[in-house]
Amino acid sequence: MNRYRQSEELLNRSRRVLAGGVSSTLRAAMKPTPLYAVAGRGARIQDADGHTYIDYLLAYGPLILGHGHEPTVERLLSSMRNGLAYGLQHQGEIELAELLTKVLPCADQVAFSGSGTEAVMLALRLARAYTNRRRIIRFHGHYHGWSDTIFTSFPSTDMKASRKRNVMSQVIRYDNDTHPTEARVIPGTGGQSEAALQDIILLPWNDAEALKDAVALYGSTVAAIISEPVMCNSGCIMPKPGYLELMRELTAANGIVMILDEVITGFRFGLGGAHGVFRIMPDLVTIGKAMGGGIAISGVAGRADIMELIADGTVSHLGTLNGNCVATTAAVATINELSRDGGAVFARMEKSAADLSEGLRQAMKDHDIQGIVNQAGPVFHLMFTTERQVDSFEAFQKRDADLYITFAQEMLEEGVLLRPNGLWYVSAAHGEAEIRETLAAANRVFARWGEDKS
Ligand SMILES: Cc1ncc(COP(=O)(O)O)c(C=O)c1O
């Protein structure tokens, strides 16, 4: 019997009218079929065929409190009774901005937008206007959204276009004879202007020498360095000791705006994001995903003298639904919930991720499967690889991505929903029962693999 009959039928119906059948390219990658959801509650989600899964996809990150967090839903319902959007100012946006300037160490002021992509777009514009320079340094394997000026080098296995366009093999060569800028900056999608990427300098991340060299060569023309504080999008790789500090030093010394893209790490690593945990003060951060707990909201936060460019009209900040009352209500409710008991929930989520990571490592060992789990706070990446450690993008690229897709598919049959690229998100709603069930499921899958081998 086909377990996913309803989802398949819905996908066929959808394909006739919805381009690609799904609403974001990544979602098409799920095997054996993109699932249709009907409801979510806490750490679990139910599909159209009536199966319930423990959810580690978490809507690609936003559901930091899990599905349908009751107090947040209540606050949203009562706010929505007063209207869904005004196009006028309202106290909710002040309340949220005050909250953010309190909890984010680098935030003197904030500006709201709808998606992480837009937040990055605004941060880059602010940096270019502030410095009157145009070049942007970014890093191989990081993702900063899909706008024309930044979308490159996101070799996600769950994206058809990156396979098609050979982004997977876009390897940086960096040695004494080859300058880092010679890494070709390939558009991330068809239809993207190559010219829009001409100001991008693409460097290997966590490589102090490459960064120093590039800044020495191009520093006076570089507007910004943008980096994920932890390379969550490619292997959950932590910054090497001193690397972000070096980035801070070099940017400060050369008048470059340092942007940390905290769209994943913000409100996940702690209330103050990764920059709060690492005690690094960037000039700007971008935030999104977890901030709204599942409602679309993002933003840029940072230094007053840079954010001031919005106030004086130098940089336009546009968006019909920016800072709308539904989004600000969701964000205030989410942040308040995360703040309870001095932010104790962050340690709990981190412990859940650590227990899962350790359990998965043990399961792989028990079943003679070679793999690595890189955990960073409440997020981790499971990779099947023969590498001894994955601490660079190069090492990450050596994983067996197809085997992981098979693993995700088999875990689905065991009642666990995973993103097919290896990244796991853990929410406040994941407890001991979910962790126990998940590890039992992984052990069953690995045991079957062992039987198949013998
Ligand atoms: C680090 C980072 N920045 C920006 C984005 C883009 O955010 P959005 O998908 O909301 O446009 C993402 C999305 O995954 C991300 O991981």
The ligand as an SDF file (V2000), in Angstrom:
LIG
                    3D

 16 16  0  0  0  0  0  0  0  0999 V2000
   21.5470   32.4750    7.0140 C   0  0  0  0  0  0  0  0  0  0  0  0
   20.3550   32.7720    6.1610 C   0  0  0  0  0  0  0  0  0  0  0  0
   20.1770   34.0140    5.6750 N   0  0  0  0  0  0  0  0  0  0  0  0
   19.1140   34.3480    4.9220 C   0  0  0  0  0  0  0  0  0  0  0  0
   18.1600   33.4120    4.6020 C   0  0  0  0  0  0  0  0  0  0  0  0
   16.9920   33.7920    3.7460 C   0  0  0  0  0  0  0  0  0  0  0  0
   15.8410   33.8150    4.5170 O   0  0  0  0  0  0  0  0  0  0  0  0
   14.3910   33.6740    3.8350 P   0  0  0  0  0  0  0  0  0  0  0  0
   14.2670   32.2620    3.3800 O   0  0  0  0  0  0  0  0  0  0  0  0
   13.4450   34.0410    4.9280 O   0  0  0  0  0  0  0  0  0  0  0  0
   14.3580   34.6440    2.6930 O   0  0  0  0  0  0  0  0  0  0  0  0
   18.2850   32.1040    5.0940 C   0  0  0  0  0  0  0  0  0  0  0  0
   17.2760   31.0780    4.7860 C   0  0  0  0  0  0  0  0  0  0  0  0
   17.4400   29.9100    5.0300 O   0  0  0  0  0  0  0  0  0  0  0  0
   19.4280   31.7660    5.8710 C   0  0  0  0  0  0  0  0  0  0  0  0
   19.6290   30.5200    6.3310 O   0  0  0  0  0  0  0  0  0  0  0  0
  1  2  1  0
  2  3  1  0
  2 15  2  0
  3  4  2  0
  4  5  1  0
  5  6  1  0
  5 12  2  0
  6  7  1  0
  7  8  1  0
  8  9  2  0
  8 10  1  0
  8 11  1  0
 12 13  1  0
 12 15  1  0
 13 14  2  0
 15 16  1  0
M  END
$$$$
